[in-house]
């Protein structure tokens, strides 16, 4: 019976280690996804600023 308890204990430990690895992998995947979204948002914001500056300069040139 001692062997069965030891096998069950090892299996439980292995399952816990696997669960911890999966959590880490998921966190890293989520972090990478969030990072990509952040960079995309930054690029869009820069494009919007440039476009606004172009429109502003066009309006200012009409005022003269």
CORDADA-V966697 format. One record per pair of residues at least 6 apart in sequence whose C-alpha atoms are under 8 Angstrom apart, sorted by the first residue. I is the first residue (numbers start at 1). J is the second residue. Records with the same first field share a line. If there is no record, write none. Layout:
# CORDADA-V966697
I->J / J
This chain:
# CORDADA-V966697
none
